Amino acid sequence: MANSNNTLTVSILDREFRVSCPADSQHELTSAAQFLDEKMREIRTASNGSGQVLGTDRIAVIAALNIAHQLQQLQGKQTQLSLELERIDERLDEALMQDPQLEL
């Protein structure tokens, strides 16, 4: 069954955006918009504290770069964990092959 797209309104830095998304993804999109809003507000607050006044476009780009960097770090960690799990799986297979009594 195909998901029908619904229009959802999200608020980011006090601006409303209407976006189309599948009905079963509305919660995730709303959560992502809230996350982005929080990150952009943090950047705006930090820049105001340093005496800088940044435009919304610049805040959005900085937030996007920060989120992209975090994503890359997590993907790297996921790759490392996957490799480690593969090594553990290989070691388990080797141990089972050496001692057939361990098999169920």
C-alpha positions in Angstrom: 0.0 0.0 0.0 1.5 3.4 -1.0 1.9 6.1 1.5 0.0 9.3 0.7 1.9 12.5 1.2 0.5 15.1 3.6 1.5 18.7 4.1 3.1 19.4 7.4 3.9 22.8 8.9 7.1 23.0 10.9 8.5 26.0 12.7 12.2 26.8 12.6 13.6 30.0 14.2 10.1 31.4 14.4 9.4 30.9 10.7 6.9 28.4 9.4 7.7 26.0 6.6 5.2 23.8 4.8 6.7 20.5 3.7 5.3 17.4 2.1 6.0 14.1 3.7 4.5 10.6 3.9 1.8 10.3 6.6 3.9 7.6 8.5 6.9 10.0 8.6 5.3 13.0 10.2 6.6 12.3 13.7 10.1 11.9 12.5 10.0 15.0 10.4 8.6 17.0 13.3 11.3 15.7 15.5 14.0 16.6 12.9 12.6 20.1 12.6 12.7 20.5 16.4 16.3 19.3 16.5 17.3 21.7 13.7 15.4 24.6 15.5 17.3 23.8 18.7 20.7 23.7 16.9 20.0 27.0 15.1 18.9 28.7 18.3 22.1 27.5 20.0 24.2 29.0 17.2 22.2 32.3 17.2 22.5 32.6 21.0 26.3 31.9 20.9 26.8 34.4 18.1 24.8 37.1 20.0 26.9 36.4 23.1 30.1 37.1 21.1 28.8 40.3 19.7 28.2 38.9 16.3 24.8 39.1 14.6 24.4 36.3 12.1 21.7 36.1 9.5 19.3 33.2 9.3 20.9 31.8 6.2 24.4 31.8 7.8 22.9 30.2 11.0 21.3 27.5 8.8 24.5 26.7 7.0 26.5 26.5 10.2 23.9 24.2 11.7 23.8 22.1 8.6 27.6 21.8 8.7 27.6 20.9 12.4 24.9 18.2 11.8 26.7 16.8 8.8 29.9 16.6 10.7 28.2 14.8 13.6 26.6 12.4 11.0 30.0 11.6 9.5 31.5 10.9 12.9 28.6 8.5 13.7 28.9 6.8 10.4 32.7 6.3 11.0 31.9 4.8 14.5 29.2 2.6 12.9 31.7 1.3 10.4 34.3 0.6 13.1 31.7 -1.2 15.2 30.6 -3.3 12.1 34.2 -4.3 11.4 34.7 -5.2 15.1 31.5 -7.3 15.1 32.7 -9.1 11.9 36.0 -9.9 13.6 34.2 -11.2 16.7 31.9 -13.3 14.5 34.9 -14.8 12.7 36.6 -15.6 16.0 33.5 -17.3 17.2 33.2 -19.3 14.0 36.9 -20.4 14.4 36.4 -21.4 18.0 33.3 -23.4 17.1 35.2 -25.2 14.3 38.1 -26.1 16.6 35.9 -27.6 19.3 32.9 -29.4 17.8 31.6 -30.2 21.3 30.6 -26.6 21.7 28.0 -26.9 18.9 24.4 -27.4 20.0 
